[in-house]
Amino acid sequence: MIGKRYINEFIRYAFMLLLFYAAVSKFIEYPQFYNDLLNSPVFGNEKVAVFISWFVPIIELAIAGLLISSRYRNLGLYLASGIILLFTVYIIWILEVSTNIPCSCGGIINNLTWQEHLVFNICFLLLGGLGIYLQLKDYKKVYIK
């Protein structure tokens, strides 16, 4: 089905764009990103903040790279959905603990409120779930016949 292929491609490109943009903006605005992590109740330890401030954007770039690859795009979609799930859990936790904590996201996403960011992430979780569902449906058609 042609429409399903376009939906899969849209989801893949949306995740590639999101992850690449987020990673690059974290590197460009590194001092602010690190400072926000340092002020976070989760990553307030200096050593943890340093590790996370490098680890997260590198992982985001790696996942974006997997999504570019025709061989590893399925794995990339699982990992992209997984990292968005982790970020969503972090946002929910922050909303429960405090709303005065700075967002450690990069670029224009940093301008969202925590509630808006939660909605944004949920939309990407739904996109990821749809993409995984469509992949599994294709997998069953090819291998179960």
Phi and psi in radians as a Rosetta constraint file:
Dihedral C 1 N 2 CA 2 C 2 CIRCULARHARMONIC -1.155 0.35
Dihedral N 2 CA 2 C 2 N 3 CIRCULARHARMONIC -0.721 0.35
Dihedral C 2 N 3 CA 3 C 3 CIRCULARHARMONIC -1.038 0.35
Dihedral N 3 CA 3 C 3 N 4 CIRCULARHARMONIC -0.679 0.35
Dihedral C 3 N 4 CA 4 C 4 CIRCULARHARMONIC -1.142 0.35
Dihedral N 4 CA 4 C 4 N 5 CIRCULARHARMONIC -0.655 0.35
Dihedral C 4 N 5 CA 5 C 5 CIRCULARHARMONIC -1.117 0.35
Dihedral N 5 CA 5 C 5 N 6 CIRCULARHARMONIC -0.733 0.35
Dihedral C 5 N 6 CA 6 C 6 CIRCULARHARMONIC -1.151 0.35
Dihedral N 6 CA 6 C 6 N 7 CIRCULARHARMONIC -0.665 0.35
Dihedral C 6 N 7 CA 7 C 7 CIRCULARHARMONIC -1.104 0.35
Dihedral N 7 CA 7 C 7 N 8 CIRCULARHARMONIC -0.796 0.35
Dihedral C 7 N 8 CA 8 C 8 CIRCULARHARMONIC -1.047 0.35
Dihedral N 8 CA 8 C 8 N 9 CIRCULARHARMONIC -0.762 0.35
Dihedral C 8 N 9 CA 9 C 9 CIRCULARHARMONIC -1.149 0.35
Dihedral N 9 CA 9 C 9 N 10 CIRCULARHARMONIC -0.722 0.35
Dihedral C 9 N 10 CA 10 C 10 CIRCULARHARMONIC -1.035 0.35
Dihedral N 10 CA 10 C 10 N 11 CIRCULARHARMONIC -0.809 0.35
Dihedral C 10 N 11 CA 11 C 11 CIRCULARHARMONIC -1.094 0.35
Dihedral N 11 CA 11 C 11 N 12 CIRCULARHARMONIC -0.776 0.35
Dihedral C 11 N 12 CA 12 C 12 CIRCULARHARMONIC -1.078 0.35
Dihedral N 12 CA 12 C 12 N 13 CIRCULARHARMONIC -0.830 0.35
Dihedral C 12 N 13 CA 13 C 13 CIRCULARHARMONIC -1.167 0.35
Dihedral N 13 CA 13 C 13 N 14 CIRCULARHARMONIC -0.620 0.35
Dihedral C 13 N 14 CA 14 C 14 CIRCULARHARMONIC -1.094 0.35
Dihedral N 14 CA 14 C 14 N 15 CIRCULARHARMONIC -0.780 0.35
Dihedral C 14 N 15 CA 15 C 15 CIRCULARHARMONIC -1.184 0.35
Dihedral N 15 CA 15 C 15 N 16 CIRCULARHARMONIC -0.715 0.35
Dihedral C 15 N 16 CA 16 C 16 CIRCULARHARMONIC -1.031 0.35
Dihedral N 16 CA 16 C 16 N 17 CIRCULARHARMONIC -0.833 0.35
Dihedral C 16 N 17 CA 17 C 17 CIRCULARHARMONIC -1.089 0.35
Dihedral N 17 CA 17 C 17 N 18 CIRCULARHARMONIC -0.820 0.35
Dihedral C 17 N 18 CA 18 C 18 CIRCULARHARMONIC -1.033 0.35
Dihedral N 18 CA 18 C 18 N 19 CIRCULARHARMONIC -0.896 0.35
Dihedral C 18 N 19 CA 19 C 19 CIRCULARHARMONIC -1.192 0.35
Dihedral N 19 CA 19 C 19 N 20 CIRCULARHARMONIC -0.723 0.35
Dihedral C 19 N 20 CA 20 C 20 CIRCULARHARMONIC -1.126 0.35
Dihedral N 20 CA 20 C 20 N 21 CIRCULARHARMONIC -0.822 0.35
Dihedral C 20 N 21 CA 21 C 21 CIRCULARHARMONIC -1.067 0.35
Dihedral N 21 CA 21 C 21 N 22 CIRCULARHARMONIC -0.796 0.35
Dihedral C 21 N 22 CA 22 C 22 CIRCULARHARMONIC -1.092 0.35
Dihedral N 22 CA 22 C 22 N 23 CIRCULARHARMONIC -0.765 0.35
Dihedral C 22 N 23 CA 23 C 23 CIRCULARHARMONIC -1.147 0.35
Dihedral N 23 CA 23 C 23 N 24 CIRCULARHARMONIC -0.828 0.35
Dihedral C 23 N 24 CA 24 C 24 CIRCULARHARMONIC -1.114 0.35
Dihedral N 24 CA 24 C 24 N 25 CIRCULARHARMONIC -0.738 0.35
Dihedral C 24 N 25 CA 25 C 25 CIRCULARHARMONIC -1.164 0.35
Dihedral N 25 CA 25 C 25 N 26 CIRCULARHARMONIC -0.551 0.35
Dihedral C 25 N 26 CA 26 C 26 CIRCULARHARMONIC -1.170 0.35
Dihedral N 26 CA 26 C 26 N 27 CIRCULARHARMONIC -0.671 0.35
Dihedral C 26 N 27 CA 27 C 27 CIRCULARHARMONIC -1.211 0.35
Dihedral N 27 CA 27 C 27 N 28 CIRCULARHARMONIC -0.722 0.35
Dihedral C 27 N 28 CA 28 C 28 CIRCULARHARMONIC -1.141 0.35
Dihedral N 28 CA 28 C 28 N 29 CIRCULARHARMONIC -0.727 0.35
Dihedral C 28 N 29 CA 29 C 29 CIRCULARHARMONIC -1.783 0.35
Dihedral N 29 CA 29 C 29 N 30 CIRCULARHARMONIC 0.676 0.35
Dihedral C 29 N 30 CA 30 C 30 CIRCULARHARMONIC -0.964 0.35
Dihedral N 30 CA 30 C 30 N 31 CIRCULARHARMONIC -0.811 0.35
Dihedral C 30 N 31 CA 31 C 31 CIRCULARHARMONIC -1.021 0.35
Dihedral N 31 CA 31 C 31 N 32 CIRCULARHARMONIC -0.713 0.35
Dihedral C 31 N 32 CA 32 C 32 CIRCULARHARMONIC -1.183 0.35
Dihedral N 32 CA 32 C 32 N 33 CIRCULARHARMONIC -0.747 0.35
Dihedral C 32 N 33 CA 33 C 33 CIRCULARHARMONIC -1.053 0.35
Dihedral N 33 CA 33 C 33 N 34 CIRCULARHARMONIC -0.830 0.35
Dihedral C 33 N 34 CA 34 C 34 CIRCULARHARMONIC -1.082 0.35
Dihedral N 34 CA 34 C 34 N 35 CIRCULARHARMONIC -0.777 0.35
Dihedral C 34 N 35 CA 35 C 35 CIRCULARHARMONIC -1.084 0.35
Dihedral N 35 CA 35 C 35 N 36 CIRCULARHARMONIC -0.727 0.35
Dihedral C 35 N 36 CA 36 C 36 CIRCULARHARMONIC -1.094 0.35
Dihedral N 36 CA 36 C 36 N 37 CIRCULARHARMONIC -0.708 0.35
Dihedral C 36 N 37 CA 37 C 37 CIRCULARHARMONIC -1.140 0.35
Dihedral N 37 CA 37 C 37 N 38 CIRCULARHARMONIC -0.689 0.35
Dihedral C 37 N 38 CA 38 C 38 CIRCULARHARMONIC -1.103 0.35
Dihedral N 38 CA 38 C 38 N 39 CIRCULARHARMONIC -0.548 0.35
Dihedral C 38 N 39 CA 39 C 39 CIRCULARHARMONIC -1.536 0.35
Dihedral N 39 CA 39 C 39 N 40 CIRCULARHARMONIC -0.052 0.35
Dihedral C 39 N 40 CA 40 C 40 CIRCULARHARMONIC -1.358 0.35
Dihedral N 40 CA 40 C 40 N 41 CIRCULARHARMONIC 2.475 0.35
Dihedral C 40 N 41 CA 41 C 41 CIRCULARHARMONIC -1.187 0.35
Dihedral N 41 CA 41 C 41 N 42 CIRCULARHARMONIC -0.323 0.35
Dihedral C 41 N 42 CA 42 C 42 CIRCULARHARMONIC -1.520 0.35
Dihedral N 42 CA 42 C 42 N 43 CIRCULARHARMONIC -0.774 0.35
Dihedral C 42 N 43 CA 43 C 43 CIRCULARHARMONIC -1.928 0.35
Dihedral N 43 CA 43 C 43 N 44 CIRCULARHARMONIC 0.473 0.35
Dihedral C 43 N 44 CA 44 C 44 CIRCULARHARMONIC -1.134 0.35
Dihedral N 44 CA 44 C 44 N 45 CIRCULARHARMONIC -0.346 0.35
Dihedral C 44 N 45 CA 45 C 45 CIRCULARHARMONIC -1.233 0.35
Dihedral N 45 CA 45 C 45 N 46 CIRCULARHARMONIC 2.366 0.35
Dihedral C 45 N 46 CA 46 C 46 CIRCULARHARMONIC -1.048 0.35
Dihedral N 46 CA 46 C 46 N 47 CIRCULARHARMONIC -0.779 0.35
Dihedral C 46 N 47 CA 47 C 47 CIRCULARHARMONIC -1.148 0.35
Dihedral N 47 CA 47 C 47 N 48 CIRCULARHARMONIC -0.694 0.35
Dihedral C 47 N 48 CA 48 C 48 CIRCULARHARMONIC -1.152 0.35
Dihedral N 48 CA 48 C 48 N 49 CIRCULARHARMONIC -0.743 0.35
Dihedral C 48 N 49 CA 49 C 49 CIRCULARHARMONIC -1.090 0.35
Dihedral N 49 CA 49 C 49 N 50 CIRCULARHARMONIC -0.730 0.35
Dihedral C 49 N 50 CA 50 C 50 CIRCULARHARMONIC -1.092 0.35
Dihedral N 50 CA 50 C 50 N 51 CIRCULARHARMONIC -0.827 0.35
Dihedral C 50 N 51 CA 51 C 51 CIRCULARHARMONIC -1.053 0.35
Dihedral N 51 CA 51 C 51 N 52 CIRCULARHARMONIC -0.891 0.35
Dihedral C 51 N 52 CA 52 C 52 CIRCULARHARMONIC -1.106 0.35
Dihedral N 52 CA 52 C 52 N 53 CIRCULARHARMONIC -0.652 0.35
Dihedral C 52 N 53 CA 53 C 53 CIRCULARHARMONIC -1.143 0.35
Dihedral N 53 CA 53 C 53 N 54 CIRCULARHARMONIC -0.398 0.35
Dihedral C 53 N 54 CA 54 C 54 CIRCULARHARMONIC -1.720 0.35
Dihedral N 54 CA 54 C 54 N 55 CIRCULARHARMONIC -0.686 0.35
Dihedral C 54 N 55 CA 55 C 55 CIRCULARHARMONIC -1.125 0.35
Dihedral N 55 CA 55 C 55 N 56 CIRCULARHARMONIC -0.827 0.35
Dihedral C 55 N 56 CA 56 C 56 CIRCULARHARMONIC -1.053 0.35
Dihedral N 56 CA 56 C 56 N 57 CIRCULARHARMONIC -0.913 0.35
Dihedral C 56 N 57 CA 57 C 57 CIRCULARHARMONIC -1.157 0.35
Dihedral N 57 CA 57 C 57 N 58 CIRCULARHARMONIC -0.561 0.35
Dihedral C 57 N 58 CA 58 C 58 CIRCULARHARMONIC -1.153 0.35
Dihedral N 58 CA 58 C 58 N 59 CIRCULARHARMONIC -0.755 0.35
Dihedral C 58 N 59 CA 59 C 59 CIRCULARHARMONIC -1.111 0.35
Dihedral N 59 CA 59 C 59 N 60 CIRCULARHARMONIC -0.724 0.35
Dihedral C 59 N 60 CA 60 C 60 CIRCULARHARMONIC -1.053 0.35
Dihedral N 60 CA 60 C 60 N 61 CIRCULARHARMONIC -0.749 0.35
Dihedral C 60 N 61 CA 61 C 61 CIRCULARHARMONIC -1.151 0.35
Dihedral N 61 CA 61 C 61 N 62 CIRCULARHARMONIC -0.695 0.35
Dihedral C 61 N 62 CA 62 C 62 CIRCULARHARMONIC -1.110 0.35
Dihedral N 62 CA 62 C 62 N 63 CIRCULARHARMONIC -0.751 0.35
Dihedral C 62 N 63 CA 63 C 63 CIRCULARHARMONIC -1.161 0.35
Dihedral N 63 CA 63 C 63 N 64 CIRCULARHARMONIC -0.705 0.35
Dihedral C 63 N 64 CA 64 C 64 CIRCULARHARMONIC -1.048 0.35
Dihedral N 64 CA 64 C 64 N 65 CIRCULARHARMONIC -0.688 0.35
Dihedral C 64 N 65 CA 65 C 65 CIRCULARHARMONIC -1.100 0.35
Dihedral N 65 CA 65 C 65 N 66 CIRCULARHARMONIC -0.697 0.35
Dihedral C 65 N 66 CA 66 C 66 CIRCULARHARMONIC -1.110 0.35
Dihedral N 66 CA 66 C 66 N 67 CIRCULARHARMONIC -0.646 0.35
Dihedral C 66 N 67 CA 67 C 67 CIRCULARHARMONIC -1.193 0.35
Dihedral N 67 CA 67 C 67 N 68 CIRCULARHARMONIC -0.482 0.35
Dihedral C 67 N 68 CA 68 C 68 CIRCULARHARMONIC -1.252 0.35
Dihedral N 68 CA 68 C 68 N 69 CIRCULARHARMONIC -0.667 0.35
Dihedral C 68 N 69 CA 69 C 69 CIRCULARHARMONIC -1.188 0.35
Dihedral N 69 CA 69 C 69 N 70 CIRCULARHARMONIC 2.307 0.35
Dihedral C 69 N 70 CA 70 C 70 CIRCULARHARMONIC -1.235 0.35
Dihedral N 70 CA 70 C 70 N 71 CIRCULARHARMONIC -0.485 0.35
Dihedral C 70 N 71 CA 71 C 71 CIRCULARHARMONIC -1.338 0.35
Dihedral N 71 CA 71 C 71 N 72 CIRCULARHARMONIC -0.613 0.35
Dihedral C 71 N 72 CA 72 C 72 CIRCULARHARMONIC -1.975 0.35
Dihedral N 72 CA 72 C 72 N 73 CIRCULARHARMONIC 0.237 0.35
Dihedral C 72 N 73 CA 73 C 73 CIRCULARHARMONIC -1.129 0.35
Dihedral N 73 CA 73 C 73 N 74 CIRCULARHARMONIC -0.569 0.35
Dihedral C 73 N 74 CA 74 C 74 CIRCULARHARMONIC -1.131 0.35
Dihedral N 74 CA 74 C 74 N 75 CIRCULARHARMONIC -0.804 0.35
Dihedral C 74 N 75 CA 75 C 75 CIRCULARHARMONIC -1.054 0.35
Dihedral N 75 CA 75 C 75 N 76 CIRCULARHARMONIC -0.719 0.35
Dihedral C 75 N 76 CA 76 C 76 CIRCULARHARMONIC -1.030 0.35
Dihedral N 76 CA 76 C 76 N 77 CIRCULARHARMONIC -0.695 0.35
Dihedral C 76 N 77 CA 77 C 77 CIRCULARHARMONIC -1.176 0.35
Dihedral N 77 CA 77 C 77 N 78 CIRCULARHARMONIC -0.702 0.35
Dihedral C 77 N 78 CA 78 C 78 CIRCULARHARMONIC -1.087 0.35
Dihedral N 78 CA 78 C 78 N 79 CIRCULARHARMONIC -0.803 0.35
Dihedral C 78 N 79 CA 79 C 79 CIRCULARHARMONIC -1.186 0.35
Dihedral N 79 CA 79 C 79 N 80 CIRCULARHARMONIC -0.680 0.35
Dihedral C 79 N 80 CA 80 C 80 CIRCULARHARMONIC -1.100 0.35
Dihedral N 80 CA 80 C 80 N 81 CIRCULARHARMONIC -0.764 0.35
Dihedral C 80 N 81 CA 81 C 81 CIRCULARHARMONIC -1.130 0.35
Dihedral N 81 CA 81 C 81 N 82 CIRCULARHARMONIC -0.674 0.35
Dihedral C 81 N 82 CA 82 C 82 CIRCULARHARMONIC -1.129 0.35
Dihedral N 82 CA 82 C 82 N 83 CIRCULARHARMONIC -0.738 0.35
Dihedral C 82 N 83 CA 83 C 83 CIRCULARHARMONIC -1.232 0.35
Dihedral N 83 CA 83 C 83 N 84 CIRCULARHARMONIC -0.611 0.35
Dihedral C 83 N 84 CA 84 C 84 CIRCULARHARMONIC -1.158 0.35
Dihedral N 84 CA 84 C 84 N 85 CIRCULARHARMONIC -0.656 0.35
Dihedral C 84 N 85 CA 85 C 85 CIRCULARHARMONIC -1.071 0.35
Dihedral N 85 CA 85 C 85 N 86 CIRCULARHARMONIC -0.773 0.35
Dihedral C 85 N 86 CA 86 C 86 CIRCULARHARMONIC -1.086 0.35
Dihedral N 86 CA 86 C 86 N 87 CIRCULARHARMONIC -0.760 0.35
Dihedral C 86 N 87 CA 87 C 87 CIRCULARHARMONIC -1.109 0.35
Dihedral N 87 CA 87 C 87 N 88 CIRCULARHARMONIC -0.641 0.35
Dihedral C 87 N 88 CA 88 C 88 CIRCULARHARMONIC -1.173 0.35
Dihedral N 88 CA 88 C 88 N 89 CIRCULARHARMONIC -0.730 0.35
Dihedral C 88 N 89 CA 89 C 89 CIRCULARHARMONIC -1.089 0.35
Dihedral N 89 CA 89 C 89 N 90 CIRCULARHARMONIC -0.711 0.35
Dihedral C 89 N 90 CA 90 C 90 CIRCULARHARMONIC -1.066 0.35
Dihedral N 90 CA 90 C 90 N 91 CIRCULARHARMONIC -0.764 0.35
Dihedral C 90 N 91 CA 91 C 91 CIRCULARHARMONIC -1.099 0.35
Dihedral N 91 CA 91 C 91 N 92 CIRCULARHARMONIC -0.774 0.35
Dihedral C 91 N 92 CA 92 C 92 CIRCULARHARMONIC -1.061 0.35
Dihedral N 92 CA 92 C 92 N 93 CIRCULARHARMONIC -0.737 0.35
Dihedral C 92 N 93 CA 93 C 93 CIRCULARHARMONIC -1.096 0.35
Dihedral N 93 CA 93 C 93 N 94 CIRCULARHARMONIC -0.787 0.35
Dihedral C 93 N 94 CA 94 C 94 CIRCULARHARMONIC -1.063 0.35
Dihedral N 94 CA 94 C 94 N 95 CIRCULARHARMONIC -0.734 0.35
Dihedral C 94 N 95 CA 95 C 95 CIRCULARHARMONIC -1.100 0.35
Dihedral N 95 CA 95 C 95 N 96 CIRCULARHARMONIC -0.540 0.35
Dihedral C 95 N 96 CA 96 C 96 CIRCULARHARMONIC -1.348 0.35
Dihedral N 96 CA 96 C 96 N 97 CIRCULARHARMONIC -0.572 0.35
Dihedral C 96 N 97 CA 97 C 97 CIRCULARHARMONIC -1.492 0.35
Dihedral N 97 CA 97 C 97 N 98 CIRCULARHARMONIC -0.906 0.35
Dihedral C 97 N 98 CA 98 C 98 CIRCULARHARMONIC -2.880 0.35
Dihedral N 98 CA 98 C 98 N 99 CIRCULARHARMONIC 2.570 0.35
Dihedral C 98 N 99 CA 99 C 99 CIRCULARHARMONIC -1.812 0.35
Dihedral N 99 CA 99 C 99 N 100 CIRCULARHARMONIC 0.011 0.35
Dihedral C 99 N 100 CA 100 C 100 CIRCULARHARMONIC -1.677 0.35
Dihedral N 100 CA 100 C 100 N 101 CIRCULARHARMONIC 0.172 0.35
Dihedral C 100 N 101 CA 101 C 101 CIRCULARHARMONIC -1.524 0.35
Dihedral N 101 CA 101 C 101 N 102 CIRCULARHARMONIC 2.315 0.35
Dihedral C 101 N 102 CA 102 C 102 CIRCULARHARMONIC -1.173 0.35
Dihedral N 102 CA 102 C 102 N 103 CIRCULARHARMONIC 2.506 0.35
Dihedral C 102 N 103 CA 103 C 103 CIRCULARHARMONIC -1.292 0.35
Dihedral N 103 CA 103 C 103 N 104 CIRCULARHARMONIC 2.305 0.35
Dihedral C 103 N 104 CA 104 C 104 CIRCULARHARMONIC -1.677 0.35
Dihedral N 104 CA 104 C 104 N 105 CIRCULARHARMONIC 0.292 0.35
Dihedral C 104 N 105 CA 105 C 105 CIRCULARHARMONIC -1.412 0.35
Dihedral N 105 CA 105 C 105 N 106 CIRCULARHARMONIC 2.841 0.35
Dihedral C 105 N 106 CA 106 C 106 CIRCULARHARMONIC -1.776 0.35
Dihedral N 106 CA 106 C 106 N 107 CIRCULARHARMONIC 2.883 0.35
Dihedral C 106 N 107 CA 107 C 107 CIRCULARHARMONIC 1.115 0.35
Dihedral N 107 CA 107 C 107 N 108 CIRCULARHARMONIC -2.555 0.35
Dihedral C 107 N 108 CA 108 C 108 CIRCULARHARMONIC -1.220 0.35
Dihedral N 108 CA 108 C 108 N 109 CIRCULARHARMONIC -0.389 0.35
Dihedral C 108 N 109 CA 109 C 109 CIRCULARHARMONIC -1.094 0.35
Dihedral N 109 CA 109 C 109 N 110 CIRCULARHARMONIC -0.511 0.35
Dihedral C 109 N 110 CA 110 C 110 CIRCULARHARMONIC -1.109 0.35
Dihedral N 110 CA 110 C 110 N 111 CIRCULARHARMONIC -0.360 0.35
Dihedral C 110 N 111 CA 111 C 111 CIRCULARHARMONIC -1.436 0.35
Dihedral N 111 CA 111 C 111 N 112 CIRCULARHARMONIC -0.151 0.35
Dihedral C 111 N 112 CA 112 C 112 CIRCULARHARMONIC -1.331 0.35
Dihedral N 112 CA 112 C 112 N 113 CIRCULARHARMONIC 2.617 0.35
Dihedral C 112 N 113 CA 113 C 113 CIRCULARHARMONIC -1.271 0.35
Dihedral N 113 CA 113 C 113 N 114 CIRCULARHARMONIC 2.927 0.35
Dihedral C 113 N 114 CA 114 C 114 CIRCULARHARMONIC -1.073 0.35
Dihedral N 114 CA 114 C 114 N 115 CIRCULARHARMONIC -0.675 0.35
Dihedral C 114 N 115 CA 115 C 115 CIRCULARHARMONIC -1.159 0.35
Dihedral N 115 CA 115 C 115 N 116 CIRCULARHARMONIC -0.745 0.35
Dihedral C 115 N 116 CA 116 C 116 CIRCULARHARMONIC -1.131 0.35
Dihedral N 116 CA 116 C 116 N 117 CIRCULARHARMONIC -0.668 0.35
Dihedral C 116 N 117 CA 117 C 117 CIRCULARHARMONIC -1.135 0.35
Dihedral N 117 CA 117 C 117 N 118 CIRCULARHARMONIC -0.657 0.35
Dihedral C 117 N 118 CA 118 C 118 CIRCULARHARMONIC -1.080 0.35
Dihedral N 118 CA 118 C 118 N 119 CIRCULARHARMONIC -0.794 0.35
Dihedral C 118 N 119 CA 119 C 119 CIRCULARHARMONIC -1.086 0.35
Dihedral N 119 CA 119 C 119 N 120 CIRCULARHARMONIC -0.760 0.35
Dihedral C 119 N 120 CA 120 C 120 CIRCULARHARMONIC -0.993 0.35
Dihedral N 120 CA 120 C 120 N 121 CIRCULARHARMONIC -0.849 0.35
Dihedral C 120 N 121 CA 121 C 121 CIRCULARHARMONIC -1.133 0.35
Dihedral N 121 CA 121 C 121 N 122 CIRCULARHARMONIC -0.691 0.35
Dihedral C 121 N 122 CA 122 C 122 CIRCULARHARMONIC -1.091 0.35
Dihedral N 122 CA 122 C 122 N 123 CIRCULARHARMONIC -0.671 0.35
Dihedral C 122 N 123 CA 123 C 123 CIRCULARHARMONIC -1.067 0.35
Dihedral N 123 CA 123 C 123 N 124 CIRCULARHARMONIC -0.747 0.35
Dihedral C 123 N 124 CA 124 C 124 CIRCULARHARMONIC -1.225 0.35
Dihedral N 124 CA 124 C 124 N 125 CIRCULARHARMONIC -0.570 0.35
Dihedral C 124 N 125 CA 125 C 125 CIRCULARHARMONIC -1.094 0.35
Dihedral N 125 CA 125 C 125 N 126 CIRCULARHARMONIC -0.730 0.35
Dihedral C 125 N 126 CA 126 C 126 CIRCULARHARMONIC -1.135 0.35
Dihedral N 126 CA 126 C 126 N 127 CIRCULARHARMONIC -0.731 0.35
Dihedral C 126 N 127 CA 127 C 127 CIRCULARHARMONIC -1.061 0.35
Dihedral N 127 CA 127 C 127 N 128 CIRCULARHARMONIC -0.798 0.35
Dihedral C 127 N 128 CA 128 C 128 CIRCULARHARMONIC -1.075 0.35
Dihedral N 128 CA 128 C 128 N 129 CIRCULARHARMONIC -0.739 0.35
Dihedral C 128 N 129 CA 129 C 129 CIRCULARHARMONIC -1.082 0.35
Dihedral N 129 CA 129 C 129 N 130 CIRCULARHARMONIC -0.727 0.35
Dihedral C 129 N 130 CA 130 C 130 CIRCULARHARMONIC -1.117 0.35
Dihedral N 130 CA 130 C 130 N 131 CIRCULARHARMONIC -0.765 0.35
Dihedral C 130 N 131 CA 131 C 131 CIRCULARHARMONIC -1.081 0.35
Dihedral N 131 CA 131 C 131 N 132 CIRCULARHARMONIC -0.739 0.35
Dihedral C 131 N 132 CA 132 C 132 CIRCULARHARMONIC -1.158 0.35
Dihedral N 132 CA 132 C 132 N 133 CIRCULARHARMONIC -0.738 0.35
Dihedral C 132 N 133 CA 133 C 133 CIRCULARHARMONIC -1.025 0.35
Dihedral N 133 CA 133 C 133 N 134 CIRCULARHARMONIC -0.792 0.35
Dihedral C 133 N 134 CA 134 C 134 CIRCULARHARMONIC -1.153 0.35
Dihedral N 134 CA 134 C 134 N 135 CIRCULARHARMONIC -0.632 0.35
Dihedral C 134 N 135 CA 135 C 135 CIRCULARHARMONIC -1.122 0.35
Dihedral N 135 CA 135 C 135 N 136 CIRCULARHARMONIC -0.799 0.35
Dihedral C 135 N 136 CA 136 C 136 CIRCULARHARMONIC -1.123 0.35
Dihedral N 136 CA 136 C 136 N 137 CIRCULARHARMONIC -0.651 0.35
Dihedral C 136 N 137 CA 137 C 137 CIRCULARHARMONIC -1.110 0.35
Dihedral N 137 CA 137 C 137 N 138 CIRCULARHARMONIC -0.736 0.35
Dihedral C 137 N 138 CA 138 C 138 CIRCULARHARMONIC -1.137 0.35
Dihedral N 138 CA 138 C 138 N 139 CIRCULARHARMONIC -0.713 0.35
Dihedral C 138 N 139 CA 139 C 139 CIRCULARHARMONIC -1.063 0.35
Dihedral N 139 CA 139 C 139 N 140 CIRCULARHARMONIC -0.761 0.35
Dihedral C 139 N 140 CA 140 C 140 CIRCULARHARMONIC -1.140 0.35
Dihedral N 140 CA 140 C 140 N 141 CIRCULARHARMONIC -0.656 0.35
Dihedral C 140 N 141 CA 141 C 141 CIRCULARHARMONIC -1.133 0.35
Dihedral N 141 CA 141 C 141 N 142 CIRCULARHARMONIC -0.709 0.35
Dihedral C 141 N 142 CA 142 C 142 CIRCULARHARMONIC -1.325 0.35
Dihedral N 142 CA 142 C 142 N 143 CIRCULARHARMONIC -0.748 0.35
Dihedral C 142 N 143 CA 143 C 143 CIRCULARHARMONIC -1.759 0.35
Dihedral N 143 CA 143 C 143 N 144 CIRCULARHARMONIC -0.238 0.35
Dihedral C 143 N 144 CA 144 C 144 CIRCULARHARMONIC -1.654 0.35
Dihedral N 144 CA 144 C 144 N 145 CIRCULARHARMONIC -0.329 0.35
